Amino acid sequence: MSPAASNTGFRPILRLASFRYLWLSQLLALTAQNGIHFVQLVVIEQLTGRSVHIGLMVVAFSLPPVLLALVSGSIIDRVPKKWVISLSNLSRALLAFAYLPALKWMDGEALLVTIYLITFVASAIGVFNNPAVMAKLPLVVGEDRLIVANSLFNITIAASQIVGLILLAPVAVKVGGVGGAFLLMGTCYLLALVMDMRLPRDKVRQNAAHDSGLTWQRARQDLREGWRFSIDNRLIAIAMVQLTLVTTLIMIMAMMAPGLSARVLGLAPEDAVVVFAPAGLGMFLAMIFLGRWGTKMGQQWLQTGMLLLTAAGFAMLGFVSRDYSAMRIPIFDVYPERLVSLTAMVALIVLVVGFAVYGVITIAQTSIQKHTPASLRGRVFTVQFMVTNLVGMVPLLAAASVADWLGIPETLRWLAILCAAVAVASMAANRRVPV
C-alpha cells in the first residue's frame, strides 16, 4: 500500500489514542453546549415568543470572541493547549450547574437576563477552548492526514447536534425538567474533562521562555500578526469568509428553529427536532463522503459547489413555507392534511443543507490548518473566531428582525441570496489562486 493510500480512510486516525481522546472530549463538550442551547431556545421561546430575544442570546454568545481575541490567541500559542482545553471544560461545567439556582429563584425578565449573562461567560471561556482544540489537532495527527482527521473530527458537530439537540436535551427536559437537563449537560462537561486529562502534553514554544510576559503591547502585536498572515494568504482569507458565512447561517437556523416549528408549522417549540435531526444526519453523511472522496476531488471547487447547494436549500425552505407568509397562520392549522408531506419535505431539504454546510466547514478548516505554520495557528484561528462572531452579529440581528417583521420564509430567501453571492465571489477568487 502506498503512503498516500495509507493516509486515506478513518482507520489510521482512529488508531491514534491521542486523537480519540481529543475527539471524545469535543464530542462531550459540544453535546453539552448544544443541549444547553436547545433548552435556552425553548425557555426563551416560551417566555417571549419572539425571535429577536433568541437573537439577543446568540449575540451574547457571539460577543466574547470579539472582545477577547486580543489576548486569547497569544495565550493559546504560549501555554500548553492541553491545560487550556481542560480548564475551559471544567469552568463550563460549573456554569451549567449555575442554572439550577437561577431556575429556582428567578422568572420572567430576571431569568432572561441571567440566561444572557451565563451565555456570555460560557462563550468567553469557549474563546480559549475552540482555537486551542483546532491548533492542537495538527499536532496530534500530522499535516498529511488533516482533511481525513478534520472530516472525522467534525463528526463532533453532527453527533453533538444529534445527541445534544435531539436526544439528550429534549428527553432530559421531559423526564427531569429544565433543571435536570442543565445538570446532565454539566456532567457531560465533566466527562470531557476526564478525556482532556489523558491528552499528551504539548510543549510551549521554545522562544516563549524569552518573552517578557504577555503584555498588552505584545498581545496587540500577536493579533496583528494573525490578521496580517490571514489577509496576505488568499486561500486562508477565502476559507475565513466561507467559515464566517456558514457559521452565521447555522446560528440563524438555530435561532429560528423553535419559531419555525411553533409559528410556521404549528408544532411545539421543543418539536424543533424536525429541523435539527435531519441537519445532523446530513452532516453525518457529509463526514462519510469527505472521508472517502474528499482527498480525491478539487477542494476549492468542491467548496464552491457546497455553498451553492446550501443556497439552494435555503431557497427551497422559503418556497415550501410560502403559505405562512401570506396568511401569517401556522401552515398545519390551515392545511392539517399536509402534515406528513410537508414535514418530510422540510426534513429532506434540511438534510441537504446539513450535508452542504458540513462540507464547507471541513474543507475551510483544513485549508486554514494546512497553510498556517504551527507557531501561528492559535492566533490565526483566534482571528477566524473573532471575525466569525463580529461579522455574524449584524446579519444575525437583521435575520431576527426580518423573521419577526416579514416572516421566517422571507428570511430564508434572503439567506439563500447571501449564500449564493458568497459562492460566486469564491469562484472568482479561486480563479486567481493556483490549485
N, C-alpha and C positions, 0 to 999 in steps of 0.2 A: 504493500500500500504506500502510495506517495505521501510526502509530508503534507501536501495540500489537502489530500483526501482525509488524512488523519485528523485534520483540524475542523472538518465539517461534521455536522450532526451534534447531538447533545451528549453522547456518552463520554467523550474526553473531558467535557466541562464538569459533568456530574461526578466524575471520579475525583475531582479536587475537593477535599474536605473543607478547605477554607472558603471556597465558593459556595458550598452548600450552607455553611453557617451564615454567610452574608446574605444569601438568597432567602433563607428561612427567617432571618431577622427582619428583613424588609417585608416579607410576606405577612408576618405577625404585626409589625408596626403599621403597615398600610391598611391591613384589615381593621385594626383598632381605629385608625384615622377615618377610614370610610364609614365604619359603623357609627362613630360619633357624629360624623356629618349627616348621616341618614336620620339619626334621632333629632339632631338640631333642626334639620329641614322640616321634619314632621311637626315638632313643637312650634316652630315659628309660623308655619302654615296654619296650624290650629289657633294660635294666638292672634294672628293678624289677617290671614287670608290674602296677602299681597306679596308679589314677587320682589318689590323694592326692599322690603325688610330682609328677605333672604339675600338679596344683593348686597345689603349692608354687612351681613355676616360674612359673605365671601370677600368683601373689601377688607374687613378686619383680618381675614386670613391672608390677604394679598399684600397688605401694607408693610409688615415687618421686613420682608426681603428687601424692600426699597430703603428702609431706614437703617438696616444693619449691614448692608452689603459692603460698606466701607471697611468693616473690621473682620467680617466672617471669613472672607477668602484668605486674608493674611493669617488668621489663626489656624485655619484648616491646613495651610501649607507649612506651618511651623510646629504643630504639635501632633502626636500620634493620632491618626484618624480613628483607630480602634476606640480610644477613650472619648473622642468627640461623639461617636455613634452611641456608645454605651451610656454616657451621661445624659444625652438628649432623650433616649428612650426611658430612662429612669424618671426624668423630670416630667415627661408627658404622661407617664403612668400616674404620678401624683396629681397632675392637673385633671385627669379623667376622674379620679376619686373625689376631686373638689366639687364636682357637680352634685354629689349626694347631699351635702348640707344646703347647697343653693336651691335644689328642688324642694327640700323640706321646709325652708323658711321663706321662700320668695315666690312671687307670682306676678303676672302682668308685666308692666314695663321694667320693674326691678329685675325680674328673671331674664327678660330680653337683653338688658344691658349687661348682665352677668355673663350671658352666653357670648356676647360680643367680646367682653374682656378676656374670658378664658380662651376663646378662639385666637385672639390677638397674641397672648402669651405663648400658647402652644405653637403657633406659626413662627414666632420669634425663635423658638428652640429648633424648629424644623429648618430654619435658615442655615444652621450649622450642620444638621443631620444629613439633609439631601445632597449637598455638594460633597460632603465627606464620603458618602457612600459611592457616588459616581466617580470620585477621584481615586478611591481605593480599588474599585473593580478592575481596572487595567493592571494594578499591582498584583492582583490575585490570579488572574487568568493569562496575562500576557497579551500583547497587542495583536498577535496574529489570529487570535480567536475572538476578537471583540464583537464582531457582528453576531456570531452564534451565541456568545455569552450575553450580549445585550438582549437578543431575542428571547432567550430562556430567562434571563434575569427580569425582563419586563413582563414575564408572566405574573409577577407580583401585582402588576396593575390590574390585569384581568381577574386573577384569582382573588385578590383582596376585595375587588368590587363584588364578585360573585359571593364570596364568603361573608364579607362585612355588610354590604348593602342589601343583599338578597336573602341570605340565610341567617347569620347570627343576629344582626340588629333587629329585623322585624320579629323574629321568633323570641328574642330576649325581651322586646317591648311587650309582646302579648303574654309571655309567661311570667316575667319578673317586673314588668313595668319599666318606665323610663329609667328609674334609678338602677334597676337590675341590669339594664343594657349598658349604662356607663360603668358599672362595676365590672362587667365582663370585659369591656374594652380596655379598662385599666390593667386587668390581668393579662391581656394579650401583650401589652407593652412590657410587662414584667417578664413574660416568656421570651420576648425579643431580646431583652437584656441578658437572659441566660445564654442565648446564641452569641451575642456580642462578646461575652467574656471568653468564648472559645476561639475567637478570631486570632490569627497570628499577629504578633507585634510588628508594627512598621516603624521604620527609622525616621527621625526628624531630618530635614535637610541638613547636610553637613555644614553649610555656611550659616545655618540658623544660630549656631553657638556663637558666631562672631557678631550677630546682630545686637545692637544696644537696646534690646527690649522692643516691644510693639508700641511705638509712639504714634501719635496722631499723624505726624508727617509721613512716617513710614507706611501707615495704613493707606493714606491717600496715594502715595506713590505706588503701592502694590495694586490698588484698584485701577489706577491709570494704566499700569502695565497690562492688566487683564483686559481693559477696554481697548487699548491700542492694539494688542495682539488680535482680539476678536474682530476689530474693524478692518485691520490690514489684511487678514486672511479671508478671502472672499467666500471660500467654502464654509468656514465657520460662521460667517455673517449670514449666509443663506440659511444654514441649519438653525441658527438662533431665531431668525424671522419665522421659520416654519414651526419650530417648537413653541414660540410665543403664540402663534395663531391657534394651534391645536389645543394647547393647554387652556387658552381662553375659551375656546369652544366647549371643552369638557366642563369647565367651571360654569359656563352659561347653561349647558344642558342639565347639569346637576341642580342648578338654581331653579330651572323651570320645570323639572320633572314632577315635583309634587303638584304644581299648578296645572301642568299638562294632564295629570291624572284626575285631579279634582274639578278643574274649571272647564277643560275641553272634553274629556271623556266621561265625566260624571261619576268617577270612581272615588274611593277614599284616598287621602294623601299618602297613606302608607302603601297603597297599591301602585306606587311609583316603580315597583319592581318590574312592571310591564315595560318600562324603559331601560332600567338598569340591567336586567337579566340578559336580554339579547345583546346588549352592548358588550357585556362581559364575555359572552360566548363568541362574539365576533373577534374580540381581542385574542381569545384563546386560539381561534382558527388562524389568525394572522401570525401568532407565535409559531405555530407549526409550519406555516407557509414560508416564513422568513428563515426558520431553522434549516429547512431543506433546500430552498431555492434562492434565498437572499444573496448568498455569495456568488451565484452564477448569473445574476442579472445586473444590468447597469443601474447602480444605486441612485444616481441623480435623476434619471428619467422615471425610474420606479417611484421615487418620491413624488414627482410631479403628478403621476397617474393616481397615486393615493390621495393627493389633495383634490384632484378633480372628482374622484369618487366620493370624497367627503362632501364636496359642494353639491353633487347630485343627490346625495342622501338627505341633506337638509332641505333642498328644494322639494323633494318628494314628501317629506314630513309636512311642510307647509301646505302642499297641494291636497293631501288626503284629509287634512283637518280644516279645509276651507269653509265648510258649512258653519263652523263655530264663528268665523269672522263675520258672517252675515247676520246670524241670529243671536250671538252672544249668549247662547244656551248650550249646556253640555250636549255633545252630539248624541250620546246614548239616551238622553232624556227625550229627544225628538225622534230618533230612529233606533229604538231598542233592538230591532231585528238585525242591525248592523254590528252588534256587539262582537260576535266571533270574527267576522271577516275583517272588520276594521282593526281589531286588536292584533290579529295575525299580520295584517299589512304593516302596522306600526312596528311590530316586533321584527319583521323581516328587514324593514328599512334601517332600524336602529342597529341590527346585527351588521349590516353592511357598513354603517358609519363607524361602529366599533372596530371592525376589521381595518378600515382605512386609517383612522387616527392612530391606531396602534402601530401601523406600518410607518407613518410619518415620524412618530416619536422614536421608534427604534433606530431608523436609518439616520435621523438627525443627531441623536446621541452618539451613535457610532462615528459619525463624521467629526464631531467635536473632539471625541477622545483620540481618534487616530491622528488628527492634525494638530494636537496640542502637546507640547513637551510635558513630561511628568511633573516637573517643578512648577508649572503654571496651571495645572488642571484645577486645583482648588479655586484659584482666582477667576479662571475663565468660567467655570460652572457657577460661581457666585454671581458673576456678571449676567450669565444666562438667566438665573433665577430672579435677579433684580429686574432685568428687562421684562421678563415674562409677567411679573406681578405689577410693575409700574405701568407698562403699556396696556395690560389686560384690564386694569381698573376702569378705564374710560368706557370701552365697549361693554364691559360687564354692567355698569350702572345704566348705560344707554339701553342695553337689552332689557334690563329690569323695568325701566320706564316705558319702553315701547310695548313690553308684554302686558303691562297694566293699562296702557292707553289705547293701543291699537289691537292688542291681542297677541297671543302666542304664535299663531300661524304666520302673521306678518313678520314677527321677529325671526322666525325660522327662514323666511325667504331672504331677508337682509343678510343673515349669516351665510346663506348659500352664495350670495353675490360677493361677500367679503372673501370667502374661501376661494372662489373661482379667480378673483383678482390676484390673490397671492400665488395661485398656481401659474397664472400667465406670467407674472413677474419672475417667478422661479425659472420658468422655461427660458425667458430672455436672459437671465443671469447665467444660467448653466451653459448657454452657447458661448460665453466668453471665458469659460473655465475649462482647462484641459481635463479629460476624463482620466 
